[in-house]
Amino acid sequence: MFIRETDASTGLRWISVALMLTGLAATGRTLGEGTKDIPTEDVGTPVGVFLSESGNLQWLNFWVAQGAGMFSDEGLDVELVFSNKPGGGSQYLVTGKADMALMSRPKYLNAIGKGQPVVIFANLFRNDPINLVVQGDVAEERDLSAELPLAERLERMRGLRVGVAPGPPPRLRVLLVSAGMDPDKHIETVIVPGPEQNRAFGDKRVDALYAHTPYLETALVDQDAVLVVNQSAGEVPGLGGRQIHALVCMQDYARKHPEVLVAMTRAIHRAQQLIHADLQATVRAVLESEIKLEAPEGLPTIVGLYAPAIPDTPAVSAGRAFRELALFPEHKVAPDLTLEDIAAHVDNQYVERALAGDR
C-alpha cells in the first residue's frame, strides 16, 4: 500500500507504508492525570513528562525518541503525564505532578510572564507547523504549484477563502506581507476551529486551509488538497528558525538533577538526527511510541513535511523565544516580557553538555 507524501523540496512523492500494517496500537506505559506508576524493576531514572495532548505530531522528535528506545538508552524511564483539563502544564511542574513538560511557545511564555521559575532547556521545533493547502480543482484552475516563486503562488490565490483557526492569523499575515501582499484585501480569511477544518474544506466552504497536523495531512491524503506553501521547510521569512515547542522544567529540578536534563536532551538530539537521516525509520519509531494517532493514514505524509522543521540540535535561545511574542495567538494576550526577562529562563548548558558527550 502506498500513500502520497509531501517532500520538503520536491513536492509530492511516494513512500511505502507497508510497515504500518504492523499495527497502530501504542506500546509502553502511559500515566493518567497527575499520577505516576511505581517501577517494578530497575529500568532507569523515572522522569514524569507532562503532555497536554496524546496525539500531537508537532512533538515528532519526542515520539521518535520514545518509540526508538532512546530515552531508555540514556538511562531514563520516561513516564507520560496527561490531563483532560485545559492548562499549559506549568501547574503540573509547580505541584510536582510532573518533572518536565513539553510546552508550546504561548505556554512557556505565559509561565515566564506569571513569574514561575521555569527553565527552557531543549528546542523541539524550529519552523512553522502550519502550511497552506488549496482544493485540488482550485490548484488546477489557477495553475498553482509549490514550484512557483512564493509571491506568484500567493498572487494566484487572490480572492480565495482561506480557513484558519483563531490563533494563527498573525502568522498568515506575516506570510502574505513577506510576498508584498495586503492581508486584508488579498484573501478572505475565514475563522474555522481546528476540529472543523476538514469538514469545511470537504464541504468547500473554504478554498484553502492554513492548517497543521492532523488537519493538514488529512486534507492532503483524503481530500485531494495541493500543498502551496510549505512553511515547515522554512521557506517563509519570519516563520522559520524559531523556538516553537520546548522541554521545560522547574529551576529547582534542574539544579538537583542536571544529569537527567543532559540525558533527556541527548535522547532528543539522537531523535533529531534519525528524523533527518531516515524517514521510514522515523515512521516506525512513531508507531512504536505511545502516541494516539488521529490520522494514521497520513503519518508518512506529515513526517515528510515536518522533518525539515525539526532542529539540527535542541539548542535553545532567549532571542528566538522573545521573537515569538510578535506571533502570539491572535485570540490571546501576550505577556509583557523583555528579552532579559526571558533570558533568565533559558539555559543552553544541557544541550552543550549533551553534544559534548558529558553525563
Contacts in CASP RR format, 6 or more apart in sequence:
PFRMAT RR
TARGET T0000
AUTHOR 0000-0000-0000
METHOD contacts of the structure
MODEL  1
MFIRETDASTGLRWISVALMLTGLAATGRTLGEGTKDIPTEDVGTPVGVF
LSESGNLQWLNFWVAQGAGMFSDEGLDVELVFSNKPGGGSQYLVTGKADM
ALMSRPKYLNAIGKGQPVVIFANLFRNDPINLVVQGDVAEERDLSAELPL
AERLERMRGLRVGVAPGPPPRLRVLLVSAGMDPDKHIETVIVPGPEQNRA
FGDKRVDALYAHTPYLETALVDQDAVLVVNQSAGEVPGLGGRQIHALVCM
QDYARKHPEVLVAMTRAIHRAQQLIHADLQATVRAVLESEIKLEAPEGLP
TIVGLYAPAIPDTPAVSAGRAFRELALFPEHKVAPDLTLEDIAAHVDNQY
VERALAGDR
1 16 0 8 1.000
1 17 0 8 1.000
1 18 0 8 1.000
1 20 0 8 1.000
1 21 0 8 1.000
2 14 0 8 1.000
2 15 0 8 1.000
2 16 0 8 1.000
2 17 0 8 1.000
3 14 0 8 1.000
3 15 0 8 1.000
3 17 0 8 1.000
3 221 0 8 1.000
3 297 0 8 1.000
3 298 0 8 1.000
3 300 0 8 1.000
3 301 0 8 1.000
4 12 0 8 1.000
4 13 0 8 1.000
4 14 0 8 1.000
4 220 0 8 1.000
4 221 0 8 1.000
4 301 0 8 1.000
5 12 0 8 1.000
5 13 0 8 1.000
5 14 0 8 1.000
5 15 0 8 1.000
5 300 0 8 1.000
5 301 0 8 1.000
5 303 0 8 1.000
5 304 0 8 1.000
6 12 0 8 1.000
6 13 0 8 1.000
6 220 0 8 1.000
6 227 0 8 1.000
6 230 0 8 1.000
6 301 0 8 1.000
6 304 0 8 1.000
6 305 0 8 1.000
7 13 0 8 1.000
7 304 0 8 1.000
8 230 0 8 1.000
8 232 0 8 1.000
8 233 0 8 1.000
8 304 0 8 1.000
8 305 0 8 1.000
8 307 0 8 1.000
8 308 0 8 1.000
9 233 0 8 1.000
11 146 0 8 1.000
11 147 0 8 1.000
11 227 0 8 1.000
11 230 0 8 1.000
12 227 0 8 1.000
15 279 0 8 1.000
15 280 0 8 1.000
15 300 0 8 1.000
15 304 0 8 1.000
16 280 0 8 1.000
17 283 0 8 1.000
17 299 0 8 1.000
17 300 0 8 1.000
19 280 0 8 1.000
19 283 0 8 1.000
19 284 0 8 1.000
19 287 0 8 1.000
20 283 0 8 1.000
20 287 0 8 1.000
20 296 0 8 1.000
20 299 0 8 1.000
20 300 0 8 1.000
22 287 0 8 1.000
23 287 0 8 1.000
24 287 0 8 1.000
24 293 0 8 1.000
24 296 0 8 1.000
26 289 0 8 1.000
26 290 0 8 1.000
26 291 0 8 1.000
26 292 0 8 1.000
27 67 0 8 1.000
27 288 0 8 1.000
27 289 0 8 1.000
27 290 0 8 1.000
28 290 0 8 1.000
29 37 0 8 1.000
29 79 0 8 1.000
29 80 0 8 1.000
29 290 0 8 1.000
30 54 0 8 1.000
30 80 0 8 1.000
30 82 0 8 1.000
30 290 0 8 1.000
31 37 0 8 1.000
31 48 0 8 1.000
31 79 0 8 1.000
31 80 0 8 1.000
31 81 0 8 1.000
31 82 0 8 1.000
32 81 0 8 1.000
32 82 0 8 1.000
33 81 0 8 1.000
33 82 0 8 1.000
33 83 0 8 1.000
33 84 0 8 1.000
33 85 0 8 1.000
34 81 0 8 1.000
34 83 0 8 1.000
34 92 0 8 1.000
34 97 0 8 1.000
34 98 0 8 1.000
35 81 0 8 1.000
35 97 0 8 1.000
36 46 0 8 1.000
36 48 0 8 1.000
36 79 0 8 1.000
36 81 0 8 1.000
37 79 0 8 1.000
39 46 0 8 1.000
39 77 0 8 1.000
43 72 0 8 1.000
43 77 0 8 1.000
44 72 0 8 1.000
44 75 0 8 1.000
44 76 0 8 1.000
44 77 0 8 1.000
45 75 0 8 1.000
45 76 0 8 1.000
45 77 0 8 1.000
45 260 0 8 1.000
45 263 0 8 1.000
46 77 0 8 1.000
46 79 0 8 1.000
47 71 0 8 1.000
47 76 0 8 1.000
47 77 0 8 1.000
47 78 0 8 1.000
47 79 0 8 1.000
47 99 0 8 1.000
47 100 0 8 1.000
47 260 0 8 1.000
47 264 0 8 1.000
48 78 0 8 1.000
48 79 0 8 1.000
48 80 0 8 1.000
48 81 0 8 1.000
48 98 0 8 1.000
48 99 0 8 1.000
48 100 0 8 1.000
49 78 0 8 1.000
49 79 0 8 1.000
49 80 0 8 1.000
49 81 0 8 1.000
49 98 0 8 1.000
49 99 0 8 1.000
49 100 0 8 1.000
49 101 0 8 1.000
49 102 0 8 1.000
49 247 0 8 1.000
50 81 0 8 1.000
50 82 0 8 1.000
50 83 0 8 1.000
50 89 0 8 1.000
50 92 0 8 1.000
50 93 0 8 1.000
50 97 0 8 1.000
50 98 0 8 1.000
50 100 0 8 1.000
50 101 0 8 1.000
50 102 0 8 1.000
51 59 0 8 1.000
51 80 0 8 1.000
51 81 0 8 1.000
51 82 0 8 1.000
51 101 0 8 1.000
51 102 0 8 1.000
52 82 0 8 1.000
52 83 0 8 1.000
52 87 0 8 1.000
52 88 0 8 1.000
52 89 0 8 1.000
52 102 0 8 1.000
52 107 0 8 1.000
53 82 0 8 1.000
54 80 0 8 1.000
54 82 0 8 1.000
54 290 0 8 1.000
54 291 0 8 1.000
54 292 0 8 1.000
55 291 0 8 1.000
55 292 0 8 1.000
55 293 0 8 1.000
55 294 0 8 1.000
56 213 0 8 1.000
57 63 0 8 1.000
57 213 0 8 1.000
57 214 0 8 1.000
57 286 0 8 1.000
57 291 0 8 1.000
57 293 0 8 1.000
57 299 0 8 1.000
57 302 0 8 1.000
57 303 0 8 1.000
57 306 0 8 1.000
58 125 0 8 1.000
58 129 0 8 1.000
58 212 0 8 1.000
58 213 0 8 1.000
58 244 0 8 1.000
58 245 0 8 1.000
58 306 0 8 1.000
59 102 0 8 1.000
59 124 0 8 1.000
59 125 0 8 1.000
59 245 0 8 1.000
60 124 0 8 1.000
60 125 0 8 1.000
60 275 0 8 1.000
60 282 0 8 1.000
60 286 0 8 1.000
60 303 0 8 1.000
60 306 0 8 1.000
60 307 0 8 1.000
60 310 0 8 1.000
61 124 0 8 1.000
61 268 0 8 1.000
61 271 0 8 1.000
61 272 0 8 1.000
61 275 0 8 1.000
61 310 0 8 1.000
62 102 0 8 1.000
62 124 0 8 1.000
62 268 0 8 1.000
62 271 0 8 1.000
63 285 0 8 1.000
63 286 0 8 1.000
63 289 0 8 1.000
63 290 0 8 1.000
63 291 0 8 1.000
64 70 0 8 1.000
64 271 0 8 1.000
64 274 0 8 1.000
64 275 0 8 1.000
64 282 0 8 1.000
64 285 0 8 1.000
64 286 0 8 1.000
64 289 0 8 1.000
65 71 0 8 1.000
65 267 0 8 1.000
65 268 0 8 1.000
65 270 0 8 1.000
65 271 0 8 1.000
66 78 0 8 1.000
66 285 0 8 1.000
66 289 0 8 1.000
66 290 0 8 1.000
67 285 0 8 1.000
67 286 0 8 1.000
67 288 0 8 1.000
67 289 0 8 1.000
67 290 0 8 1.000
68 270 0 8 1.000
68 271 0 8 1.000
68 274 0 8 1.000
68 281 0 8 1.000
68 285 0 8 1.000
68 288 0 8 1.000
70 267 0 8 1.000
70 268 0 8 1.000
70 270 0 8 1.000
70 271 0 8 1.000
71 77 0 8 1.000
71 78 0 8 1.000
71 264 0 8 1.000
71 267 0 8 1.000
72 78 0 8 1.000
73 267 0 8 1.000
73 270 0 8 1.000
74 263 0 8 1.000
74 264 0 8 1.000
74 266 0 8 1.000
74 267 0 8 1.000
75 263 0 8 1.000
76 260 0 8 1.000
76 263 0 8 1.000
76 264 0 8 1.000
76 267 0 8 1.000
80 290 0 8 1.000
81 92 0 8 1.000
81 97 0 8 1.000
81 98 0 8 1.000
83 89 0 8 1.000
83 92 0 8 1.000
87 107 0 8 1.000
88 101 0 8 1.000
88 103 0 8 1.000
88 107 0 8 1.000
88 110 0 8 1.000
88 111 0 8 1.000
89 98 0 8 1.000
89 101 0 8 1.000
89 103 0 8 1.000
89 107 0 8 1.000
90 101 0 8 1.000
90 103 0 8 1.000
90 107 0 8 1.000
90 110 0 8 1.000
90 111 0 8 1.000
90 114 0 8 1.000
90 116 0 8 1.000
90 118 0 8 1.000
90 248 0 8 1.000
92 98 0 8 1.000
92 101 0 8 1.000
93 99 0 8 1.000
93 100 0 8 1.000
93 101 0 8 1.000
93 116 0 8 1.000
93 118 0 8 1.000
93 248 0 8 1.000
93 249 0 8 1.000
93 250 0 8 1.000
93 253 0 8 1.000
94 116 0 8 1.000
94 250 0 8 1.000
99 249 0 8 1.000
99 253 0 8 1.000
99 257 0 8 1.000
99 260 0 8 1.000
100 247 0 8 1.000
100 248 0 8 1.000
100 249 0 8 1.000
100 253 0 8 1.000
100 264 0 8 1.000
101 247 0 8 1.000
101 248 0 8 1.000
101 249 0 8 1.000
102 124 0 8 1.000
102 245 0 8 1.000
102 246 0 8 1.000
102 247 0 8 1.000
102 248 0 8 1.000
103 111 0 8 1.000
103 245 0 8 1.000
103 246 0 8 1.000
103 247 0 8 1.000
103 248 0 8 1.000
104 244 0 8 1.000
104 245 0 8 1.000
105 242 0 8 1.000
105 243 0 8 1.000
105 244 0 8 1.000
105 245 0 8 1.000
105 246 0 8 1.000
105 321 0 8 1.000
105 324 0 8 1.000
105 327 0 8 1.000
106 324 0 8 1.000
106 328 0 8 1.000
106 329 0 8 1.000
106 332 0 8 1.000
106 334 0 8 1.000
108 118 0 8 1.000
108 120 0 8 1.000
108 246 0 8 1.000
108 248 0 8 1.000
108 321 0 8 1.000
109 321 0 8 1.000
109 324 0 8 1.000
109 325 0 8 1.000
109 328 0 8 1.000
109 334 0 8 1.000
109 335 0 8 1.000
109 337 0 8 1.000
109 342 0 8 1.000
110 335 0 8 1.000
111 118 0 8 1.000
111 248 0 8 1.000
112 118 0 8 1.000
112 335 0 8 1.000
112 337 0 8 1.000
112 341 0 8 1.000
112 342 0 8 1.000
112 345 0 8 1.000
113 335 0 8 1.000
113 336 0 8 1.000
113 337 0 8 1.000
113 341 0 8 1.000
114 335 0 8 1.000
116 250 0 8 1.000
117 250 0 8 1.000
117 251 0 8 1.000
117 252 0 8 1.000
117 345 0 8 1.000
118 248 0 8 1.000
118 249 0 8 1.000
118 250 0 8 1.000
118 251 0 8 1.000
118 345 0 8 1.000
119 248 0 8 1.000
119 249 0 8 1.000
119 250 0 8 1.000
119 251 0 8 1.000
119 254 0 8 1.000
119 345 0 8 1.000
119 346 0 8 1.000
119 347 0 8 1.000
120 243 0 8 1.000
120 246 0 8 1.000
120 247 0 8 1.000
120 248 0 8 1.000
120 316 0 8 1.000
120 321 0 8 1.000
120 345 0 8 1.000
120 346 0 8 1.000
120 347 0 8 1.000
121 246 0 8 1.000
121 247 0 8 1.000
121 248 0 8 1.000
121 249 0 8 1.000
121 254 0 8 1.000
121 261 0 8 1.000
121 265 0 8 1.000
121 314 0 8 1.000
121 316 0 8 1.000
121 347 0 8 1.000
121 348 0 8 1.000
121 350 0 8 1.000
121 351 0 8 1.000
122 246 0 8 1.000
122 247 0 8 1.000
122 264 0 8 1.000
122 265 0 8 1.000
122 268 0 8 1.000
122 314 0 8 1.000
122 316 0 8 1.000
122 350 0 8 1.000
122 351 0 8 1.000
123 243 0 8 1.000
123 244 0 8 1.000
123 245 0 8 1.000
123 246 0 8 1.000
123 311 0 8 1.000
123 314 0 8 1.000
123 315 0 8 1.000
123 316 0 8 1.000
123 317 0 8 1.000
123 320 0 8 1.000
124 244 0 8 1.000
124 245 0 8 1.000
124 246 0 8 1.000
124 247 0 8 1.000
124 268 0 8 1.000
124 310 0 8 1.000
124 311 0 8 1.000
124 314 0 8 1.000
125 242 0 8 1.000
125 244 0 8 1.000
125 245 0 8 1.000
125 309 0 8 1.000
125 310 0 8 1.000
125 311 0 8 1.000
126 240 0 8 1.000
126 241 0 8 1.000
126 242 0 8 1.000
126 243 0 8 1.000
126 244 0 8 1.000
126 309 0 8 1.000
126 310 0 8 1.000
126 311 0 8 1.000
127 231 0 8 1.000
127 232 0 8 1.000
127 233 0 8 1.000
127 234 0 8 1.000
127 239 0 8 1.000
127 240 0 8 1.000
127 241 0 8 1.000
127 242 0 8 1.000
127 244 0 8 1.000
127 308 0 8 1.000
127 309 0 8 1.000
128 171 0 8 1.000
128 231 0 8 1.000
128 232 0 8 1.000
128 234 0 8 1.000
128 236 0 8 1.000
128 239 0 8 1.000
128 240 0 8 1.000
128 242 0 8 1.000
128 244 0 8 1.000
128 309 0 8 1.000
129 212 0 8 1.000
129 213 0 8 1.000
129 231 0 8 1.000
129 232 0 8 1.000
129 244 0 8 1.000
129 306 0 8 1.000
129 309 0 8 1.000
130 168 0 8 1.000
130 171 0 8 1.000
130 210 0 8 1.000
130 211 0 8 1.000
130 212 0 8 1.000
130 216 0 8 1.000
130 231 0 8 1.000
131 210 0 8 1.000
131 211 0 8 1.000
131 212 0 8 1.000
131 216 0 8 1.000
131 227 0 8 1.000
131 229 0 8 1.000
131 230 0 8 1.000
131 231 0 8 1.000
131 232 0 8 1.000
131 305 0 8 1.000
132 162 0 8 1.000
132 175 0 8 1.000
132 208 0 8 1.000
132 209 0 8 1.000
132 210 0 8 1.000
132 227 0 8 1.000
132 228 0 8 1.000
132 229 0 8 1.000
132 231 0 8 1.000
133 208 0 8 1.000
133 209 0 8 1.000
133 211 0 8 1.000
133 216 0 8 1.000
133 219 0 8 1.000
133 220 0 8 1.000
133 225 0 8 1.000
133 226 0 8 1.000
133 227 0 8 1.000
133 228 0 8 1.000
134 144 0 8 1.000
134 157 0 8 1.000
134 160 0 8 1.000
134 207 0 8 1.000
134 208 0 8 1.000
134 225 0 8 1.000
134 226 0 8 1.000
134 228 0 8 1.000
135 201 0 8 1.000
135 204 0 8 1.000
135 207 0 8 1.000
135 208 0 8 1.000
135 224 0 8 1.000
135 225 0 8 1.000
135 226 0 8 1.000
136 224 0 8 1.000
136 225 0 8 1.000
136 226 0 8 1.000
138 144 0 8 1.000
138 160 0 8 1.000
138 207 0 8 1.000
138 208 0 8 1.000
139 145 0 8 1.000
139 226 0 8 1.000
139 228 0 8 1.000
142 156 0 8 1.000
142 157 0 8 1.000
143 156 0 8 1.000
144 153 0 8 1.000
144 156 0 8 1.000
144 157 0 8 1.000
144 226 0 8 1.000
144 228 0 8 1.000
145 153 0 8 1.000
145 226 0 8 1.000
145 228 0 8 1.000
146 153 0 8 1.000
146 226 0 8 1.000
146 227 0 8 1.000
146 228 0 8 1.000
146 229 0 8 1.000
146 230 0 8 1.000
148 156 0 8 1.000
150 178 0 8 1.000
150 179 0 8 1.000
150 229 0 8 1.000
150 235 0 8 1.000
150 236 0 8 1.000
151 179 0 8 1.000
151 180 0 8 1.000
151 181 0 8 1.000
153 228 0 8 1.000
153 229 0 8 1.000
154 175 0 8 1.000
154 176 0 8 1.000
154 179 0 8 1.000
154 181 0 8 1.000
154 186 0 8 1.000
154 229 0 8 1.000
155 179 0 8 1.000
155 181 0 8 1.000
157 186 0 8 1.000
157 187 0 8 1.000
157 208 0 8 1.000
157 228 0 8 1.000
158 186 0 8 1.000
158 187 0 8 1.000
159 186 0 8 1.000
159 187 0 8 1.000
159 188 0 8 1.000
160 187 0 8 1.000
160 188 0 8 1.000
160 207 0 8 1.000
160 208 0 8 1.000
161 187 0 8 1.000
161 188 0 8 1.000
161 190 0 8 1.000
161 205 0 8 1.000
161 206 0 8 1.000
161 207 0 8 1.000
161 208 0 8 1.000
162 172 0 8 1.000
162 187 0 8 1.000
162 188 0 8 1.000
162 189 0 8 1.000
162 190 0 8 1.000
162 206 0 8 1.000
162 207 0 8 1.000
162 208 0 8 1.000
162 209 0 8 1.000
162 210 0 8 1.000
163 189 0 8 1.000
163 190 0 8 1.000
163 191 0 8 1.000
163 192 0 8 1.000
163 197 0 8 1.000
163 200 0 8 1.000
163 201 0 8 1.000
163 206 0 8 1.000
163 208 0 8 1.000
163 209 0 8 1.000
163 210 0 8 1.000
163 211 0 8 1.000
164 172 0 8 1.000
164 189 0 8 1.000
164 190 0 8 1.000
164 191 0 8 1.000
164 192 0 8 1.000
164 209 0 8 1.000
164 210 0 8 1.000
164 211 0 8 1.000
165 191 0 8 1.000
165 192 0 8 1.000
165 193 0 8 1.000
165 194 0 8 1.000
165 197 0 8 1.000
165 211 0 8 1.000
166 191 0 8 1.000
166 193 0 8 1.000
166 329 0 8 1.000
166 330 0 8 1.000
166 331 0 8 1.000
167 329 0 8 1.000
167 330 0 8 1.000
167 331 0 8 1.000
167 332 0 8 1.000
168 210 0 8 1.000
168 329 0 8 1.000
168 330 0 8 1.000
169 189 0 8 1.000
169 191 0 8 1.000
169 330 0 8 1.000
170 326 0 8 1.000
170 327 0 8 1.000
170 328 0 8 1.000
170 329 0 8 1.000
170 330 0 8 1.000
171 231 0 8 1.000
171 239 0 8 1.000
171 327 0 8 1.000
172 183 0 8 1.000
172 189 0 8 1.000
172 210 0 8 1.000
173 183 0 8 1.000
174 236 0 8 1.000
174 238 0 8 1.000
174 239 0 8 1.000
174 327 0 8 1.000
175 229 0 8 1.000
175 231 0 8 1.000
175 236 0 8 1.000
175 239 0 8 1.000
176 182 0 8 1.000
176 183 0 8 1.000
176 186 0 8 1.000
176 187 0 8 1.000
177 183 0 8 1.000
178 236 0 8 1.000
178 237 0 8 1.000
178 238 0 8 1.000
183 189 0 8 1.000
187 208 0 8 1.000
190 200 0 8 1.000
190 205 0 8 1.000
190 206 0 8 1.000
192 200 0 8 1.000
192 205 0 8 1.000
192 206 0 8 1.000
192 209 0 8 1.000
194 211 0 8 1.000
194 215 0 8 1.000
197 209 0 8 1.000
197 211 0 8 1.000
197 215 0 8 1.000
197 219 0 8 1.000
198 215 0 8 1.000
198 218 0 8 1.000
198 219 0 8 1.000
198 222 0 8 1.000
198 223 0 8 1.000
200 206 0 8 1.000
200 209 0 8 1.000
201 209 0 8 1.000
201 219 0 8 1.000
201 223 0 8 1.000
201 225 0 8 1.000
202 223 0 8 1.000
208 228 0 8 1.000
209 215 0 8 1.000
209 216 0 8 1.000
209 219 0 8 1.000
209 225 0 8 1.000
211 219 0 8 1.000
213 294 0 8 1.000
213 295 0 8 1.000
213 302 0 8 1.000
213 306 0 8 1.000
214 293 0 8 1.000
214 294 0 8 1.000
214 295 0 8 1.000
214 298 0 8 1.000
214 302 0 8 1.000
216 302 0 8 1.000
216 305 0 8 1.000
217 295 0 8 1.000
217 298 0 8 1.000
217 299 0 8 1.000
217 301 0 8 1.000
217 302 0 8 1.000
217 305 0 8 1.000
218 295 0 8 1.000
218 298 0 8 1.000
219 225 0 8 1.000
220 227 0 8 1.000
220 298 0 8 1.000
220 301 0 8 1.000
221 295 0 8 1.000
221 297 0 8 1.000
221 298 0 8 1.000
221 301 0 8 1.000
222 297 0 8 1.000
227 305 0 8 1.000
229 235 0 8 1.000
229 236 0 8 1.000
230 305 0 8 1.000
231 239 0 8 1.000
231 240 0 8 1.000
232 305 0 8 1.000
232 306 0 8 1.000
232 308 0 8 1.000
232 309 0 8 1.000
233 305 0 8 1.000
233 308 0 8 1.000
233 309 0 8 1.000
234 240 0 8 1.000
234 241 0 8 1.000
234 308 0 8 1.000
234 309 0 8 1.000
239 327 0 8 1.000
241 320 0 8 1.000
242 320 0 8 1.000
242 323 0 8 1.000
242 324 0 8 1.000
243 316 0 8 1.000
243 317 0 8 1.000
243 319 0 8 1.000
243 320 0 8 1.000
243 321 0 8 1.000
243 324 0 8 1.000
244 324 0 8 1.000
246 316 0 8 1.000
246 321 0 8 1.000
247 264 0 8 1.000
247 265 0 8 1.000
247 268 0 8 1.000
247 314 0 8 1.000
249 261 0 8 1.000
254 261 0 8 1.000
254 347 0 8 1.000
254 350 0 8 1.000
258 350 0 8 1.000
259 359 0 8 1.000
261 350 0 8 1.000
262 350 0 8 1.000
262 353 0 8 1.000
262 354 0 8 1.000
262 358 0 8 1.000
262 359 0 8 1.000
263 354 0 8 1.000
263 359 0 8 1.000
264 350 0 8 1.000
265 314 0 8 1.000
265 350 0 8 1.000
265 351 0 8 1.000
265 353 0 8 1.000
265 354 0 8 1.000
266 354 0 8 1.000
266 355 0 8 1.000
266 357 0 8 1.000
268 314 0 8 1.000
269 313 0 8 1.000
269 314 0 8 1.000
269 351 0 8 1.000
269 354 0 8 1.000
269 355 0 8 1.000
271 285 0 8 1.000
272 310 0 8 1.000
272 311 0 8 1.000
272 312 0 8 1.000
272 313 0 8 1.000
272 314 0 8 1.000
274 281 0 8 1.000
274 282 0 8 1.000
274 285 0 8 1.000
275 282 0 8 1.000
275 303 0 8 1.000
275 307 0 8 1.000
275 310 0 8 1.000
276 307 0 8 1.000
276 310 0 8 1.000
276 312 0 8 1.000
279 300 0 8 1.000
279 303 0 8 1.000
279 304 0 8 1.000
279 307 0 8 1.000
282 303 0 8 1.000
282 307 0 8 1.000
283 299 0 8 1.000
283 300 0 8 1.000
283 303 0 8 1.000
286 293 0 8 1.000
286 299 0 8 1.000
286 303 0 8 1.000
287 299 0 8 1.000
293 299 0 8 1.000
295 302 0 8 1.000
313 351 0 8 1.000
313 355 0 8 1.000
314 351 0 8 1.000
314 354 0 8 1.000
315 348 0 8 1.000
315 351 0 8 1.000
316 346 0 8 1.000
316 347 0 8 1.000
316 348 0 8 1.000
316 351 0 8 1.000
317 346 0 8 1.000
317 348 0 8 1.000
318 339 0 8 1.000
318 342 0 8 1.000
318 343 0 8 1.000
318 345 0 8 1.000
318 346 0 8 1.000
319 339 0 8 1.000
319 342 0 8 1.000
319 343 0 8 1.000
321 342 0 8 1.000
321 346 0 8 1.000
322 337 0 8 1.000
322 338 0 8 1.000
322 339 0 8 1.000
322 342 0 8 1.000
325 334 0 8 1.000
325 335 0 8 1.000
325 337 0 8 1.000
328 334 0 8 1.000
END
